[in-house]
Amino acid sequence: MSVLKANCPSCAGPIEFKSGSTIVIVCPFCRSAVARTDRKLEDLGKVAEIVQSKSPLKIGLKGEYKGKRFELTGRAQIKHGAGGFWDEWYATFNNGWTGWLAEAQGRFYMTFYRPIPEGVPVPGFEELKPGQKITSIVEGTPLVVQEKGTASYIAAEGEIPYQLEPEEKSNYIDLAGKNNVFATIDYGTTPPFLFFGEKVSLEDVGLATKKSAERAAPRVAAEAMGCPKCGGTLELKAPDKTERVTCPYCESLLDVNEGNLKFLRAMKPSPSPVGFAIEVGAKCKFEEFADGEELEVIGAMTRSVTFDGIKYFWNEYLLYNPKVGFKWLVQSDDHWSFVESVNTADVEVTELFSGAKPTVKFKGKTFKIFQDTPARVEYVKGEFYWRVEVGDSVRAADFVAPPLMLSQELTKDEVNWSIGTYVPKKRIEKVFDIDWLPGPTNVAPNQPFPSGGLIKWSFLLLGAFVLTAIFLLPLTGVVSTPLNQEFVLDRLSSPTTSRVVFSQKFKLKGNSNVSITGLAPVRNSWTELSVDLVNEKNNEIEAVTIPIEYYYGVTDGESWSEGGNSNDATISAVPAGEYRLRIEGVWKDWQKPMPIRVKVQQNVSRGVNFCVAFVLLALVPILTLFRKFSFESRRWSESMFGSS
């Protein structure tokens, strides 16, 4: 790599252009931005010193991206139009590539300049709106407008591959695509430049194991800051990112600008009837969230929505760790959710806010609309990474698929999506080491039904029972008929007498049920057979009664019938041996003989036990389904979309 050595045109200090693509270098002696032209070096003006942060990166670090090695040779610090700043690290690759590793709120993006194909129009800055889709700029990669804003270049160090003008402002559009695709349209040039790449982790760029930068004490030093209103000492947990902080002593809302505190307003008491359950400064660790890193509550706010003239409040706690950035813990009606931001392009939106009941999809899961309404900031305490104000309002839409809730917050300049995961109260108490949180009294939008697993497993058990019964049915054996005999019962002498007959002998097998069926040609009449199964060896008796009745007729022109010409009774297994039936009969038309047929069968599958067992097993899932229906009714009664 050739190195161009020269002297700063402002202070004459030695400077070196290490990369051929470097256009500007910041003089380490006088902070002048020195531009390299084809004829001479040009002084572009003084550049402010970098605001030191807790960034793990530093100039000189070497990494690897997609098999290509690079070195961080420069850094630009850019201020957001709404407050705050982000860093862009200039990455010089050994194969001639030049890229930018952007660092913002604990997230990293690797991008490269990509020429826009000739003839492809670039939408104007004012034409684009948050959430709008763009398909023409990068062929085959649909992009979604995530944010539009104005950036100011406030500081730099090292080498920069473009002509940086101190305090120069330019408009930009941030775009997101699926699979962590990220792009920026820079309107500071004509035509606009497109930078295209992806969201990455430090592991993705080979910097996870590098030694972090050793920073001097940050300019925004916590121990050195005093409230301009009451003089109380403030300790900032994220001094390099904080834009707003409230004084814990006088409850003043203060603006933070590189260590300079400015009084904005005295905070009025929170209008919410529910105070903060978790104090600023509390620490927690969720193994299932934020890579298991310890998080600290650095800020808390109360927000509200209004339905039918009534305000409903909830609390949000800002959690921070430099390694994982910012997360949120939301407390609403004493229900809790852990909230993380998601890639806007990964949310599939169809006809959002069209007046119907829209749904969205995220990672293959469908979410139903729960509410869509303005959300207002009512009260804040602690510190925040944006210029929060009481009265700030965004359009908030929540979509639920318990235990998840996908939320969109939309302003004229930005759209953000986040995913909230329901966390039981006991889990919150455990991670914060407390035991006094109040329990919820209603059903939360993303609260899972507590017995959902019971429904699943009880239906699986029921299905397994049915399949087992079907499988065993052929194994029960073939039905046999040891006896099938006709009798004629002579007429009776009076209606109070009976007639007795005996069957021929027959053999029965052991370990098999016995079904006795009686048949009689009754018409609008009845007969009753008392049958004794007599063991010929020991005269033991099993007795059953078989009533047979059949009635029919026409009523009001409609035919009807009841009963039938046969009936049966079943006896459980009897010992194997020879048996005989003793049959005693009475019948309605006792003056006439009664012909009957009696049949004895074994191995008859009646299904009574199966039906009883099936009903008993089905009671659990059916009752649980009724509970779930009630649970869901209570959930959706809280929604502005009713029983969606």
DAJOKA-V702522 format. One record per helix or strand. SS is the DSSP state (helix for helix, strand for strand). FROM is the first residue (numbers start at 1). LEN is the number of residues. Records with the same first field share a line. If there is no record, write none. Layout:
# DAJOKA-V702522
SS->FROM-LEN / FROM-LEN
This chain:
# DAJOKA-V702522
strand->4-4 / 14-4 / 24-3 / 32-5 / 41-6 / 48-1 / 62-4 / 68-13 / 85-9 / 98-7 / 107-7 / 133-2 / 143-18 / 169-9 / 181-6 / 193-8 / 225-2 / 233-2 / 244-3 / 252-6 / 260-7 / 283-3 / 294-14 / 310-12 / 325-8 / 335-8 / 347-3 / 359-4 / 365-20 / 393-9 / 404-7 / 414-10 / 480-10 / 499-4 / 506-3 / 514-7 / 525-11 / 541-15 / 558-6 / 566-6 / 577-11 / 594-9
helix->222-3 / 290-3 / 344-3 / 425-8 / 452-25 / 608-29
